[in-house]
Amino acid sequence: MYLSEAIGDFIESVEIEGGRSKSTADNYRLYLERFVEFADDIKVNDIKSETVRKYRLWLNRYENDQGQELGTTTQSYHLIALRRLLVYLSKRDVESLDPSKIELPKTSRSEVTFLYYDEIERMLEAISGDKESDLRDRAIIELLFSGGLRVSELVKLNRDDVNTERREFMVRGKGKKDRPIFISKNASEQIKNYLSARQDNLVPLFINYSRRNTRPTNDGSYKRLSARSIQRIIDKYAKLAGITKHVSPHTMRHSFATDLLMNGADLRSVQSMLGHASISTTQVYTHITDSHLKEVHDKFHSET
């Protein structure tokens, strides 16, 4: 299979099977076309580790018609698109490079750390069991990424708070301000799977299965999962997924915001969904998406 054919099939699968938006598919196409520009229309089984090494060097040295270089974040977008393509090929038993061989450039400590969509998927895939705790962990990861909650908001949730049919509920955030949370179908399904497996009537949405208490309370608050426990869960599956950057529950919130902006959401809407009192707090994400938007502009509008 040649690269151009593989990219075409992959882009279709992103929209149809993956349930992602057309803008996400267009983003992948934009970055994968850059790889074709570098490697030509080679066969996918000719993509080797050395090919990727040279591609990274090529991206680092790349300049557009205006003499502008690609930032570290933009280079990462190119590599993550290539990695997603290789994951797609691997799942269909098409011989090519192992996607785990592609590492992303390290970002500056001052930059917001976020996860790409495929990294979220890898974390979910790292949860291999079907115990109650495994179902809980899947629900936590899906809910954090889908709803953009603060960890303090997540741990306060009770099982009756979340409407899994309407896929929305209210939380009380900073400053005791209420805001609506909207979640994906996947997140809703994972929460339902977890709750249907629960053998208790305890109030908390997420409970700790290892906690022991000689003086239990009637409402089950002694079993409520703590923020620290959530951190350990996220850290565990990030490591199992082979993610080397530091990942925290707040990283999932960053990922939620970045994904929204990358797919065309306006800043004010993202501010409302995050519960930020000031728009300036939300603007921290714009430096991530600005480099992507500049890339799109140069590709589609620079000659008009």
C-alpha positions in Angstrom: 0.0 0.0 0.0 1.3 3.4 -1.0 1.3 6.4 1.5 -1.3 8.4 -0.4 -3.8 5.5 -0.4 -3.1 4.9 3.3 -3.7 8.5 4.2 -7.0 8.6 2.2 -8.3 5.5 4.0 -7.1 6.8 7.4 -8.8 10.2 6.9 -12.1 8.5 6.1 -11.8 6.3 9.2 -11.2 9.4 11.4 -14.5 10.9 10.3 -16.6 7.7 10.0 -15.3 5.2 12.5 -13.6 7.6 15.0 -16.6 9.9 15.2 -14.3 12.9 15.0 -15.3 16.2 13.3 -14.4 17.1 9.7 -12.1 19.8 11.0 -10.1 17.1 12.9 -9.8 15.1 9.8 -8.7 18.2 7.8 -6.0 18.8 10.5 -4.6 15.3 10.1 -4.7 15.6 6.3 -2.8 18.9 6.5 0.1 17.4 8.5 0.2 14.1 6.7 0.6 15.9 3.3 3.7 17.5 4.8 5.1 14.0 5.4 4.3 13.1 1.7 6.2 16.3 0.7 9.2 15.0 2.6 9.1 11.3 1.8 7.2 11.2 -1.5 4.5 8.6 -2.2 6.5 5.7 -0.8 5.1 2.3 0.3 4.0 2.3 3.9 6.3 -0.7 4.7 9.2 1.5 3.7 8.6 3.8 6.6 11.5 3.1 9.0 12.8 4.6 12.2 15.5 6.3 10.1 12.8 7.8 7.9 11.2 9.4 11.0 14.5 10.6 12.3 15.3 12.4 9.0 11.7 13.7 9.0 12.1 15.2 12.4 15.3 16.9 11.3 13.5 18.1 8.1 10.7 19.6 10.2 13.1 21.3 12.5 14.9 23.0 9.6 11.7 23.7 7.6 10.9 27.2 6.5 7.8 28.4 4.7 7.8 30.9 1.8 8.0 33.8 4.4 11.1 32.2 6.0 9.2 31.2 9.1 10.2 28.1 11.0 7.9 25.5 12.6 7.6 25.8 16.4 8.0 22.8 18.6 4.3 22.5 19.1 3.6 22.5 15.4 6.3 19.9 14.8 4.5 17.8 17.4 1.3 18.1 15.4 3.0 16.7 12.4 4.5 13.7 14.3 1.3 12.9 16.1 -0.6 12.8 12.8 2.0 10.3 11.5 1.7 8.3 14.6 -2.1 8.1 14.3 -1.7 6.9 10.8 0.7 4.1 11.9 -1.7 3.1 14.7 -4.5 2.9 12.1 -2.3 0.7 9.8 -1.3 -1.5 12.7 -4.9 -2.2 13.7 -5.6 -3.3 10.1 -2.5 -5.6 10.0 -0.8 -3.5 7.4 3.0 -3.8 7.7 4.7 -0.5 8.6 6.6 1.1 11.4 5.6 0.5 15.0 3.9 3.7 16.1 5.6 3.6 19.5 8.9 4.3 17.7 7.8 7.9 17.2 8.6 10.2 20.1 7.5 13.8 20.3 9.7 16.8 20.8 10.1 18.0 24.4 8.1 21.2 25.1 9.3 24.1 27.2 8.4 23.9 30.9 6.6 27.3 30.5 4.2 25.8 27.9 0.9 24.3 28.8 1.2 20.5 28.9 -1.7 18.7 27.1 -2.4 15.3 25.6 -3.2 14.6 22.0 -6.3 12.6 21.3 -4.3 9.4 20.5 -2.5 9.6 23.8 -5.9 9.7 25.6 -6.9 6.6 23.6 -3.6 4.9 24.6 -4.3 5.5 28.3 -7.8 4.0 27.9 -6.4 1.0 26.0 -3.9 0.5 28.9 -6.8 -0.4 31.2 -7.0 -4.0 30.3 -9.3 -5.5 33.0 -13.0 -5.5 33.7 -13.0 -5.2 37.5 -15.0 -2.5 39.1 -11.9 -0.5 39.7 -11.0 -0.8 36.0 -14.4 0.4 34.9 -14.1 3.2 37.4 -10.7 4.3 35.9 -12.0 4.3 32.4 -14.9 6.4 33.4 -12.6 8.9 35.2 -10.3 9.4 32.2 -13.2 9.7 29.8 -15.0 12.2 32.1 -12.0 14.4 32.7 -11.2 14.7 29.0 -14.8 15.0 27.9 -16.0 17.5 30.5 -12.9 19.5 31.4 -13.6 19.2 35.1 -11.2 20.3 37.8 -10.1 17.4 40.0 -11.8 19.1 43.0 -15.1 19.1 41.1 -14.7 15.5 40.0 -14.1 14.1 43.5 -17.2 15.9 44.8 -19.6 14.2 42.3 -22.2 11.9 43.6 -23.7 9.1 41.6 -27.1 10.9 41.3 -25.4 14.1 40.0 -24.7 12.9 36.5 -27.5 12.5 34.0 -26.1 9.9 31.6 -29.1 10.1 29.3 -29.0 13.8 28.7 -25.2 13.7 29.0 -25.0 16.9 31.1 -25.0 18.0 34.7 -24.1 20.9 37.0 -21.0 21.4 39.1 -20.1 24.1 41.6 -16.6 25.4 40.8 -14.4 28.1 42.1 -16.1 31.1 43.8 -19.1 28.8 44.4 -20.2 29.4 40.8 -22.3 26.8 39.1 -21.7 25.8 35.5 -23.0 23.1 33.2 -20.8 20.2 32.2 -21.5 18.4 28.9 -20.0 15.0 28.2 -19.5 12.7 25.2 -21.4 9.6 24.4 -18.3 7.5 25.3 -18.0 9.1 28.7 -21.7 8.6 29.4 -21.4 4.9 28.4 -18.3 4.3 30.6 -20.1 5.9 33.6 -23.1 3.7 33.0 -20.9 0.6 32.7 -19.2 1.4 36.0 -22.4 2.2 37.9 -24.2 -0.9 36.6 -21.3 -3.0 38.0 -21.3 -1.4 41.4 -22.6 -3.7 44.2 -23.2 -1.0 46.7 -25.5 1.9 47.3 -22.9 4.4 48.4 -23.4 8.0 47.5 -20.1 9.0 45.9 -19.8 8.6 42.1 -16.2 7.3 42.4 -15.1 5.2 45.3 -11.8 3.9 46.6 -11.6 0.1 46.7 -8.6 -0.1 48.9 -9.6 2.3 51.6 -10.3 0.8 55.0 -12.2 2.6 57.7 -13.4 1.3 61.1 -15.9 4.1 61.5 -17.8 4.1 58.2 -20.4 6.8 57.5 -23.9 6.0 56.3 -23.5 8.1 53.1 -20.2 6.4 52.1 -18.1 9.5 52.2 -15.4 7.5 53.8 -15.0 5.7 50.5 -15.0 8.7 48.3 -12.0 8.8 46.0 -9.6 11.6 46.9 -7.8 14.1 44.5 -4.5 12.4 45.3 -6.0 9.0 44.3 -7.2 10.5 41.0 -3.6 11.7 40.4 -2.2 8.3 41.0 -4.7 6.7 38.6 -3.8 9.2 35.9 -0.1 8.8 36.5 -0.4 5.0 36.4 -2.1 4.8 33.0 0.0 7.5 31.5 3.1 5.5 32.3 1.5 2.3 31.0 0.6 4.1 27.8 4.3 5.1 27.4 3.7 8.8 27.8 6.9 10.3 29.1 5.7 13.9 29.9 4.2 14.6 33.4 0.5 14.0 33.3 -2.0 15.1 36.0 -5.7 15.5 36.2 -5.2 19.1 35.2 -3.4 18.0 32.1 -6.7 16.4 31.1 -8.4 19.7 31.6 -5.7 21.4 29.4 -6.3 18.7 26.8 -10.1 19.4 26.8 -9.6 23.1 26.2 -6.9 22.6 23.5 -9.0 20.0 21.7 -12.0 22.4 21.6 -10.0 25.3 20.3 -8.2 23.2 17.7 -11.6 22.1 16.4 -12.9 25.6 16.0 -14.5 26.6 19.4 -14.4 30.3 20.2 -12.5 31.5 23.2 -15.5 32.8 25.1 -17.3 29.4 24.9 -14.2 27.6 26.1 -14.0 30.1 29.0 -17.6 29.3 30.0 -17.0 25.6 29.8 -13.9 25.8 31.9 -15.5 28.1 34.5 -12.8 30.8 34.1 -13.8 34.1 35.7 -11.5 36.0 33.4 -10.9 35.5 29.6 -7.2 36.1 30.2 -6.9 32.8 32.1 -8.3 31.0 29.0 -6.0 32.8 26.7 -3.1 30.7 28.0 -4.2 28.1 25.4 -4.1 30.4 22.4 -0.3 30.1 21.9 -0.8 26.4 21.3 -3.5 26.8 18.8 -2.2 30.0 17.1 0.7 28.0 15.6 -1.8 25.6 14.1 -4.0 28.3 12.7 -1.0 30.0 11.1 -0.1 26.7 9.5 -3.7 26.4 8.1 -3.6 30.0 6.8 -0.3 29.5 5.1 -1.6 26.3 3.5 -5.0 27.6 2.3 -4.9 31.4 2.1 -1.4 32.8 1.8 -1.7 33.2 -2.0 -5.1 34.8 -2.1 
